[in-house]
Amino acid sequence: MIQLEQLAWKVSGRTILESVSVAIPANTYAVLMGPTGCGKTTLLEILCGLRQPTAGRVRLDGVDVTDLEPRERGIGYVPQDLALFPGLRVREQIGFAPKLRGLPPAEIESRVEHLAGQFGIAHLLNRLPDMLSGGEKQRVALARALAAQPRLLLLDEPLSALDESMRAEAVALLQRVQQEHALTVLHVTHSSSEAAALGTLHLRMVAGRLEAESRA
């Protein structure tokens, strides 16, 4: 469960987030929409620990994580640009977080092989990012985010680089991943059709504030 309590974030005297409070139940697929520049990405970055809020608290499953480092929060994050490491092969991308946490090589390899099979990218394990298509990069980024076995998955416009012919397949993949891994997901998008297909909880942000939510 995600609980945000009166979150605020200001920079150079400008308010980006103001009194944001919401509770997202465990195993929910929540979709966040809103105009460009309204604070959606900032909210995700505060959730995963890349930014510290000016005020307010972040709780995950009842635990206050506001002051914890990103790696201590149990969160998987896929930013809009996917942020794949240019010099690492797909195998190393997926194994990056488990290796950082000191898992034994055999366990890392097992986890990499399992996720690669689940995402249909086993044949890509020795490729570098510049040898991948947009859809392949998206699958690698998702597999990498899940390799640390997070409780919560944050997605920032994860399908924006895909053409229409690939989006239906990607939506089905996200639905399956959320169910199979029993994840709580917060997915930022500008696409109303994407939101309708995926979200069981719909949130909207306008000028740094969350408006009324609805459930599918």
N, C-alpha and C positions, 0 to 999 in steps of 0.2 A: 504494500500500500504506500502511495505517495501522499504526504501531507505538506502543503506549503502554507506557512503562517505569516501573513502580513509582509511578504517579501517586497523589498524596494532595492532599486539600484540606480545610482546617480553618477554622472561623470561630467566634469567641467561645468557644474552648475545645472546640467540638464537632466531631467528625470526620464529614465528609460522604462523602469518598472515602478509601479506605485500600488502598495497595499494589495499584492496578489495573494489570495488565499483560495485553496482548492484541496479537495481530498479525492484521490483516484484509487478505487478499490483494487486489491490484488487481482492479477490475471485478467485485467481489463485492457482492451485495445482503445486507447484514448487518442483522439485526433484534435490537433490545435490548428485553427485557421486564423487569418487576419491579414491586413494589408502589410506591404513591405515596410520595414522600419518600425513596426509597432512593438518590438521587444521579444518576439518568439524565440529567436536564436539565443538571445541573452538569457532567457529563462532556462533553456536547455543547458547552457554553459554553467549557470549557477547550480543547477541540479547535479551535474556531474563533477563539479568542483573546480572548473576552469576559471570561474570568477567567484569572488566573495560578495555576498549581498551587502548593501549599505545598512539594511535592517531586515529583521525577520529571521525565520528558522526553516530548515528543511529536515523533514523526518521521513525515514524509510522503514516500513514495518515497525513503526513506533520508536525507532532509534534516531536520536538527533545526530545528523551527519554534517551539520553546517560547517564545522571546523575540521572535518576530516579531509585528508588528501584524496584525489580522484581514485587512486588504486585501492583505497580502503573502503570504497562505497558500494562495491558490487554492482556497478553499472556498466553496460555496454553502450557505446556512443558511435553513431555513424553520422559524421558531419556532411554538409551538403556537397562538398568537393571530394568526399570519400577519404581523402588524406592517406592514400596508400603510400608506403615508403618506396621511393623510386629505385633504390638499389637493392631491394630485397625481393627474392622470388616468392611466389604465392605460398609455398610451403612455409617459408620464414615469416611471411605476413601473418598467417593464421596462428603460427606457434609463438608469436612475439610475446603476448601477454602471459601465457603459461610459463615461458622461459624466464620472463622477468620475475615471476613469482617463485622461481626455483624448483619447478616440478622436474622429476627425473626425465631424462631424454626419451625413454621408452613410453612414458605416459603422455608426453608431449606429442610424440609421433602417432600414438593411438588416437589422440584427440583430433589431430590434424587430419588423419585419414578418415575418421568418422564424419567430420564436418564437410570435408571435401566430397565425400560420397553423398551426403545429404543434400548438398547444394549443386551437385552435378558438375563439379570442377576438378575432379581427380586427375583428369588428363592435362590440367593446366598447372600442376604443382611446381613445375620447374621453370615456369615462365616469369618474366619480369612484367611490371604493370604496363609498360609501353607496348607490350605484345598482346594486350587484352582489349576486347571490345567494351563498350559502355556497360552492357548487360553483365559481362563477365566480371568487370571491376566491381559492380554493385554486389554480386554474389560473394566475391572475395571479401569485400568490406563487411558484409553481414556475418560471414563465417568468422572473420577476425574478431568482431565484436562479441560473438557468442563463445569464443574459445576460452574465455575466462569464467564461463558459466555464471553470467550475471543474473540478478533477480529482476532487473529493470533494463529495458532497452529504449534508448532515445534515438530517434530518427529525424534528421533535419532535411526535408525535401529529398528523400532517398531515391525517388523515381524521376526527378526532374530532368535528368540527362538521357532518359530513355524515350524512344519514339513510341507512338501510339500502338504499334503492332506488338511491342514488347511489354506494355504496361499491364495488360490483363494477366499475363504469365507472372509478372513480378508481384502483382496484388495477391494472386493465389499462393505464391511462395511465402509472402509475409504472413498471410493467414495461417498457413501450415506451420511455419516456424513459431509463431506466437502460441499456438495450441500445443505443439509437440514439446516445447521447452517450458510451458506453463509460465509465460512471461507477462509482466506488466509492461505495456508499451505506451510511449508518448510520441506521437508521429506528427511532425509539422508539415503542412502542405498548403498549397494555394489551389489545389484541384478539388472542386466540390464532388466530382464523380469518384475520385480516389477516396475522399472522406466518407462518402456514402457506402462504398464497397467495404471499407475496412473498419470504420469506427463503431464501437458500441457505446462510446461516450464522446460527445462532441463539445469542444470548447472553442471560444472565440476571444481573441485579444484585440483590443482597439486602444491605441495610444497608451500602452503600458498597463492597461487594466483588463482583467478577465470579465467578460460579460456572461450572461446566463448560459448555463450548460443544458444540453439535451441528451437523452439516451435513445439509441436506435432500438 
